[in-house]
Amino acid sequence: MDNNCKTKYPILLVHGTGFRDRTHLGYWGRIPKALEKDGAVLYYGRQDSWGTAEHNAQTLKRNICLILKETKCEKLNVIAHSKGGLDMRYAISSLGIEDCIASLTTMAAPHHGVKTMDLLWKLPRFVFRFIAFFVNGWYKLLGDKKPDFFAVCRQFTTQGAALFNEQNPDSNMVYYQSYAAVMKNSFSDLLLFWTHLVIYLVEGENDGLVTPSSAQWTNFRGILKGATGRGISHADEVDVRRMNFTPKKQPGRVSDIRDVYIEIVSDLKKLGM
């Protein structure tokens, strides 16, 4: 076993919207095994799929306290995908756990909201509440304690994001860094064909859900580019397909998403975290 990813503090992986942490067919694909093979100690956020940032942050805080008690470590490093980045930022800035977190790495988190959601938000509110009735009911069956589709969509607007950012500034006790990715075109990932197309027409290049301008936050590390012309989608960022983009590595291009996470964790180790 290589120890490139054996960091001083354990790693907490925090998932995004619409999914839960499960033992089988996990949210993070082959990424956890790759990190553990290189020495990482991993834990999971286990927050709701459609909970608000405020609700999910409470769950994260409880889980973090349990992990720290179990491991007897002082802090954790957090890697959060999509809305998980907002959940974690709220926990750090508004729930008083900044001294428990060494670093927060966000992958395609909608820090600045989604302009497309601004347009959708102009629809009659009963449309969102109608959809929310079914989404919330379904995700309660899947295990969510307090799903709130309506409130989460409101948080995804640029106005909602601006208010969130004002109320949740970065802590000077935590090391932050952020990443983004883009698809080449809407056909790059048929799972996200329509969302990519609509967001592209409104906002420009995106990964199927989030634009680079929205994902850019403190210590922005740039836009991940795939080794093929396909690009990298929001699903690819967490290895949904369990596949490599190409068998050949190319400098500056991602051929295997696992390599991105190994590099992130290896750099945290080099920083003494």
N, C-alpha and C positions, 0 to 999 in steps of 0.2 A: 504493500500500500504506500502510495506517495503521500507526503504530508503537506503538499502545496496549499491545501485548503484547511489545514488545522489551525484555525484562528484562536486567538486568546479567548474570545467570547463565542458562545454558540450562535448559530444562525437561525433566525425566525423567518419563515416564508409566509407571506400574507397574500392570499388570493384576491381576485377581483370579483366583479358583479356577476351574478347568474350561476355561480358554481359554489360547491362546498368541498372541504378537505375530506377525502375518502381514502381508505386503505387501498382499494382496487380502482383502477382507472383514475388515478390521482390527477389533480389539476396540473401538476408540474411535470408530467410525463417522465422522461428518463433523467431529468435534471438532478433530482435528489440522489439517485444512485451514483451518478457521476461525481457529485460533490463528496458524498460519503466515502467513495473509493479513494479520494484524495485527502481524506482525513477530517472532513467537516462534520460537526455535530449539529443535527437539524431538528427543528421543532416547527409546528404549524400554527397559524393564527386561529383557525376554526371559528371564525365569525360568520354571521348570517350572509346569505347570498344577496339579499335585497334589503338589508338593514341600512339605515342612515349612517352617516359617518359618526354621528354622536352615539348611536346605539352600539354599533360595531366596535367603537373605540373602548366602550366599557367592557365588552367581552375580551378584547385584546389585553386590556389592563389586567383583568383577572388572570388570564392565561399566562401573561408575562410574569406576574408575581409568583404563580405556582412554579413556573420553569426556573426562576431564579432561586426559589426555595429548594427545589429538587436538585439543581446543579451546584448550588452554593457559589454561583458566579455573581459578580457585581452588576454585569450589564449583558445586553444582547446586541448583535448586529441584525438589522432587519432588511430583507429584500422584499419589496412589495410591488405587485403587478396591478396596473389599471387603478380602479377605485380603491384597492387596498392601500395605495399610497396616501389617499386622503384620510382613510380610516386611521392609519398609523400617525399621520401628521396631527390629527385631532387628539389622539391619545397622548402624544408627546407634549403638545402645546397647551391643551386645555384640561388634561386630567392629571397633570403633575408627575409624569413618569420620565421626565427628561433625564434624570440622573440614572435611569435604568437602561438607557439606550446609547450605545456607542456610536452607531451609524445607521442611517436610513438611505437605502438605494431604491429609487423608484424607477420602474420600467413602464413606460407609456401610460403614466398616470395623468388624468385630465385636470392638471393643476389650474388651468385657466378656463376651464369649461369648454363647451361645444357650441359653436355658433349655429350649427344645424338644429340643436335642441332649442335654441332661442326661437327659431321659426316654428318648430313644432309646438312650442309652448303657447303660441298664439291661437292654437285650436281651442274650442270650447273645453272648459275644465271637465265637463261630464265625460268627455272622450277618455281623458287620462284616468279618471276615477273608475270608469267602466272597465278599462284594461287592468287597472290596479286590482279590482275585485278578483279577477281570475288569476293574475300573476301572484298576488299575495296568498290566495287560497292554495294554489299549487305548491308554492315554496314552503308553506306551513306543513304540508304533507311530506315534503322532502326533508324537513328538519329545522327550518328557520323558526326562531322564537318570535321575532317581531319584524316581519317584512313590511316595507312601506315603499312600494313602487312609485307612488305619486311624489313623495318627498324626495326620493333619490333623483328622480327626473328633474325636479326643481333645482337640486344641488348641482346638476350637470349643466345648467344654463350658465352663460358667462357672468350674469349678474350674481347668481348664486355662488359661483366660484370666487368672484371678486370679494364678496362679503366673507366667505370662508377664509380667504387668504388674509384679509384684514384682521380677522379674529384669531387666526392661528399662525402667527409669524414663526419663523425658524428659531430654534433654541441654539444659543451659542455653546451649549454643552454637547451638541450632537453634530457629527459629521454627515453632511448631506451630499448626495450626487444623484443625477437623473439621466435617463436614456430615452430615446425615441426610435421608431422604426417606420418604414414606409413600404407599401406594396407598389409594384411597377404600374399596375392597372387593375381594374375591377375583376378581370379574369384570372388574376394571380391566385386568388383564394375564393372559390365558389361559395364557401360558407359565409363569406362576408361580401359577396358580390354587390348586393343592393345597398348595403350601408356604406361601402367604399364609394360607390358611384354617386350617391346622394351627397355625401360629405365632400367628395372631390368637386362636385359642381358648385357647392356653397363655399367651401373653404380652401380647396386645393389638396395637395398630396397628404396622404394619411395611411394608417395601417389597417384601415377597415372600420375603425372606431375613433381613434384619437390622432390629432395632427401633431407634428413636431413642435409647433408654436405653443400648443397647449401642454405638451409633455415637458417642455423646457422648464427646469427649476434650478435651484442652487447647484453649482458645479456641474453644469450640463456637459455630458461626455460625448454628445453628438448623436447622429442618426445612424442606426445600424443598417448596413447594406448587405444584401444577400450575395453570395458568390455566383448566382445565376441571375438572369434577367427578371426573375419572378418577384424579387423583393422579399420582405419579411412582413407577415401579417400579425394582427393582434393575437391570433391563435398560435402562430409560429413562435411567438415570444415566450410561450410557456410549453412548447413542444407538444402541442395537441396531436399532431400526426405521427410523432415518434419517428421522424425521418430526417436525413441529412439533405441539405440543399444541393450538394455536389460532393463526389468522393475526393475531389482535389481542393486543397487549401489555396487560397489566393490572398496575398497581403492586403490588409485593410478591408477584407470582405468576410462575411460570416458564412462558413460552410456547414457548421454544426452549432446549433444554439447552445448546446451544453458548454462549448468552449467559452462563450460569453460569460456564463455564470462562474465557470472555473476561474476566469481571469478576474472577475469582480471580487470573488472571495480571496483569491491569491493576493490581490492588491490590498485588501483589508488587512490581511496577515502582515504584509510588508509595512503597513502603517501602524502596526502594533495593536491592532484591534481584533 
